[in-house]
């Protein structure tokens, strides 16, 4: 889960990588970029309850992941995000040609 979130955050911030303990704002993030991260997280990981306040309050990937995991556990779906994150990472690692071949 943390790896998938770090990948999404890095993509939005246009940086090579993001450490799970790095501060989103120190990396150049702001509220507009946080909203972009949330939109991608909602889309890629199918998390309808993720909101910008989750990232703004936690500021790090590890805190953001923990907050989302806790909410999923409260909904009775503790493993769902880990599965969605693994699928995201598998797809993100594919080339455009591989993605098209799978379609």
TORZAPA-159742 format. One record per residue: residue in three letters; x, y, z of N, C-alpha, C in turn. Coordinates in steps of 0.2 Angstrom, whole numbers, padded with zeros to 4 digits, always signed. Example, Ala and Ser with C-alpha at 12.3 -4.5 7.8 and 13.67 -1.06 7.14 Angstrom:
% residues 2
ALA+0066-0028+0039+0062-0022+0039+0066-0016+0039
SER+0064-0011+0035+0068-0005+0036+0064+0000+0039
//
This chain:
% residues 103
UNK+0004-0006+0000+0000+0000+0000+0004+0006+0000
UNK+0009+0006+0004+0014+0012+0005+0018+0013-0002
UNK+0020+0008-0005+0023+0008-0011+0019+0011-0017
UNK+0013+0009-0017+0008+0012-0022+0007+0019-0021
UNK+0005+0021-0015+0004+0028-0013+0010+0032-0015
UNK+0016+0030-0013+0023+0034-0014+0023+0035-0022
UNK+0022+0029-0026+0022+0030-0033+0017+0035-0036
UNK+0011+0035-0033+0006+0040-0035+0008+0047-0033
UNK+0011+0048-0027+0013+0055-0025+0019+0057-0029
UNK+0024+0053-0031+0030+0054-0035+0028+0057-0042
UNK+0023+0053-0044+0020+0055-0051+0017+0062-0051
UNK+0013+0063-0046+0010+0070-0046+0015+0075-0045
UNK+0020+0074-0040+0025+0079-0039+0030+0080-0044
UNK+0030+0075-0049+0035+0075-0055+0042+0074-0052
UNK+0043+0069-0047+0049+0068-0044+0051+0060-0046
UNK+0057+0058-0045+0059+0051-0047+0056+0046-0042
UNK+0056+0048-0035+0053+0044-0030+0052+0048-0024
UNK+0048+0045-0020+0046+0048-0013+0047+0043-0008
UNK+0050+0045-0003+0051+0040+0003+0045+0041+0007
UNK+0043+0035+0011+0037+0035+0014+0037+0040+0020
UNK+0042+0042+0023+0042+0047+0028+0044+0054+0026
UNK+0044+0055+0020+0046+0062+0017+0039+0066+0018
UNK+0040+0072+0020+0035+0077+0020+0032+0079+0013
UNK+0026+0078+0012+0023+0080+0006+0024+0088+0004
UNK+0024+0092+0009+0025+0099+0008+0032+0101+0006
UNK+0036+0097+0010+0044+0099+0009+0046+0097+0002
UNK+0042+0092-0001+0044+0089-0008+0041+0094-0013
UNK+0037+0099-0011+0034+0104-0016+0027+0103-0017
UNK+0024+0099-0012+0016+0098-0013+0013+0104-0010
UNK+0006+0105-0012+0002+0110-0010-0005+0107-0010
UNK-0010+0111-0008-0017+0108-0007-0020+0106-0014
UNK-0018+0110-0020-0020+0108-0026-0017+0101-0028
UNK-0011+0100-0027-0007+0094-0029-0010+0088-0024
UNK-0012+0090-0018-0015+0085-0014-0021+0083-0017
UNK-0025+0087-0019-0032+0085-0022-0030+0081-0028
UNK-0025+0082-0032-0023+0078-0038-0022+0071-0036
UNK-0018+0071-0030-0016+0064-0027-0022+0060-0025
UNK-0027+0064-0022-0033+0060-0020-0037+0058-0025
UNK-0037+0062-0031-0041+0060-0037-0038+0053-0040
UNK-0032+0053-0040-0028+0047-0043-0029+0041-0038
UNK-0028+0042-0032-0029+0037-0027-0036+0034-0027
UNK-0041+0038-0027-0048+0036-0028-0049+0032-0034
UNK-0046+0034-0040-0047+0031-0046-0043+0024-0046
UNK-0037+0024-0045-0032+0018-0045-0034+0013-0040
UNK-0035+0015-0034-0036+0011-0028-0043+0010-0026
UNK-0047+0013-0030-0054+0012-0029-0056+0014-0021
UNK-0054+0019-0019-0055+0021-0012-0060+0028-0012
UNK-0066+0027-0011-0071+0032-0012-0071+0037-0006
UNK-0068+0034+0000-0068+0038+0006-0061+0042+0007
UNK-0057+0042+0002-0050+0046+0003-0052+0053+0001
UNK-0050+0058+0006-0051+0065+0005-0044+0069+0006
UNK-0044+0075+0003-0037+0079+0003-0035+0080+0010
UNK-0040+0080+0015-0038+0081+0022-0034+0075+0025
UNK-0035+0069+0022-0031+0064+0024-0023+0065+0023
UNK-0022+0067+0017-0015+0068+0015-0012+0075+0019
UNK-0016+0080+0019-0014+0086+0022-0013+0085+0029
UNK-0017+0081+0033-0016+0080+0040-0010+0076+0041
UNK-0009+0071+0037-0004+0066+0039+0003+0068+0036
UNK+0003+0071+0030+0009+0074+0027+0014+0069+0024
UNK+0014+0063+0026+0018+0058+0024+0014+0052+0021
UNK+0018+0048+0016+0014+0042+0014+0013+0037+0019
UNK+0017+0036+0024+0016+0031+0029+0010+0033+0033
UNK+0009+0039+0035+0003+0042+0039-0003+0041+0035
UNK-0003+0043+0028-0008+0043+0024-0011+0036+0023
UNK-0006+0031+0022-0008+0024+0021-0011+0021+0027
UNK-0008+0023+0033-0011+0021+0039-0018+0023+0040
UNK-0020+0030+0039-0026+0032+0039-0031+0029+0035
UNK-0029+0028+0028-0034+0024+0024-0035+0017+0026
UNK-0029+0013+0028-0030+0007+0031-0035+0006+0037
UNK-0034+0011+0041-0039+0011+0047-0046+0012+0045
UNK-0047+0016+0040-0054+0017+0038-0057+0011+0035
UNK-0053+0008+0031-0055+0001+0027-0056-0004+0033
UNK-0052-0004+0038-0053-0009+0043-0060-0008+0047
UNK-0061-0002+0048-0068+0000+0051-0074-0002+0047
UNK-0073-0002+0040-0078-0004+0035-0078-0012+0035
UNK-0074-0015+0038-0074-0022+0038-0070-0025+0032
UNK-0066-0021+0029-0062-0023+0023-0055-0022+0024
UNK-0051-0025+0029-0044-0024+0030-0039-0026+0025
UNK-0041-0030+0021-0036-0033+0016-0037-0030+0009
UNK-0043-0026+0008-0044-0024+0001-0039-0019-0002
UNK-0037-0014+0002-0032-0009-0001-0026-0013-0003
UNK-0023-0017+0001-0017-0021+0000-0018-0024-0007
UNK-0023-0027-0008-0024-0031-0015-0025-0026-0020
UNK-0028-0020-0020-0029-0015-0025-0022-0012-0026
UNK-0018-0011-0021-0011-0008-0022-0007-0012-0026
UNK-0007-0019-0024-0003-0024-0028-0005-0024-0036
UNK-0011-0023-0037-0014-0023-0044-0011-0017-0047
UNK-0012-0011-0044-0009-0005-0046-0002-0005-0048
UNK+0002-0008-0043+0009-0008-0044+0011-0013-0050
UNK+0007-0018-0051+0008-0023-0057+0007-0019-0063
UNK+0001-0015-0064+0000-0011-0070+0005-0006-0071
UNK+0007-0002-0066+0011+0003-0066+0018+0001-0069
UNK+0020-0005-0068+0026-0008-0070+0026-0010-0077
UNK+0020-0010-0080+0020-0013-0087+0021-0007-0092
UNK+0024-0009-0098+0025-0004-0103+0018-0003-0107
UNK+0017+0002-0111+0011+0004-0114+0009-0002-0119
UNK+0014-0005-0122+0012-0011-0126+0010-0017-0122
UNK+0012-0018-0116+0010-0023-0112+0003-0022-0110
UNK+0001-0016-0108-0005-0014-0106-0010-0015-0112
UNK-0008-0013-0118-0013-0013-0123-0014-0021-0125
UNK-0009-0025-0124-0010-0032-0126-0014-0035-0121
UNK-0015-0033-0115-0019-0036-0110-0027-0034-0111
UNK-0028-0028-0114-0034-0026-0115-0039-0030-0119
//
